[in-house]
Amino acid sequence: MKFLSLQPFVPSGSNFKASKQFFQQLGFTVNWDMGDYTGFEKDGCKFILQNYTNKDFAENFMLTVGVTNADEFRQEVIDKQLPEKFGIRFGE
């Protein structure tokens, strides 16, 4: 038996529409959309955004993401002004 995939359900927080826009701004494409669940993919990395708001869960939810060039990723986020547009924290 072989595992084929593992896709986390990521909570959207209080603004599902803005969360979808955020991930699209990061370059993820929508593979499918079922209303309260949306499948995203970029470079073979997949996850499911869930229209789910639970402050305690969201504040404790963590993922690690690997990229080929962290400086390039950081600059892209800054150039697109994602912290200002979406109210995210983004440090060095």
C-alpha positions in Angstrom: 0.0 0.0 0.0 1.2 3.5 -0.9 0.0 6.8 0.3 -0.9 9.1 -2.6 -1.5 12.4 -0.9 -2.0 14.2 2.4 -3.9 17.4 2.2 -4.5 19.5 5.4 -7.7 21.3 6.0 -6.7 24.9 6.6 -9.2 27.1 8.6 -10.1 30.3 6.7 -10.8 32.5 9.8 -13.6 34.9 9.7 -13.3 36.0 6.1 -13.3 33.0 3.8 -13.4 35.1 0.6 -10.4 37.2 1.7 -8.5 33.9 2.6 -9.2 32.6 -0.9 -7.9 35.8 -2.4 -4.8 35.7 -0.2 -3.8 32.2 -1.4 -4.5 33.1 -5.0 -2.2 36.2 -4.6 0.5 33.8 -3.4 0.1 32.0 -6.7 -2.0 29.1 -5.7 -4.7 28.0 -8.2 -8.2 26.8 -7.3 -8.5 23.1 -8.3 -12.1 22.9 -7.2 -14.6 24.9 -5.1 -17.5 23.3 -3.2 -18.7 26.4 -1.4 -17.3 26.1 2.1 -14.3 24.0 0.9 -11.8 25.0 -1.8 -8.9 22.9 -3.1 -5.7 24.9 -3.8 -2.5 23.8 -5.5 0.9 25.3 -6.4 3.9 23.4 -7.6 2.4 20.1 -6.5 1.6 21.4 -3.0 -2.1 21.0 -2.2 -4.4 21.9 0.7 -8.1 22.5 1.3 -9.2 25.8 2.6 -12.2 25.4 4.9 -14.7 28.1 5.7 -14.2 27.6 9.4 -13.8 30.1 12.2 -12.6 29.0 15.6 -10.2 31.5 17.2 -8.5 29.0 19.5 -8.0 26.5 16.7 -6.8 29.1 14.2 -4.3 30.6 16.6 -2.8 27.2 17.3 -2.9 25.8 13.7 0.6 25.6 12.1 2.1 24.4 8.9 5.6 24.5 7.6 6.2 25.5 4.0 9.4 25.0 2.1 10.4 27.2 -0.8 13.5 27.2 -3.0 14.4 30.8 -2.2 13.2 32.5 1.0 14.5 35.9 0.0 12.6 35.8 -3.3 9.4 34.6 -1.5 9.7 37.4 1.0 10.2 40.0 -1.7 7.2 38.7 -3.6 5.0 39.1 -0.6 6.3 42.6 0.1 5.9 43.6 -3.6 2.3 42.4 -3.7 1.7 44.3 -0.4 0.0 41.2 1.1 0.6 42.2 4.8 -1.2 45.5 4.2 -4.0 44.0 2.0 -4.7 41.0 4.3 -3.5 42.1 7.7 -0.9 39.4 8.1 2.2 39.4 10.2 5.3 39.0 8.2 8.8 39.4 9.6 12.4 38.9 8.6 
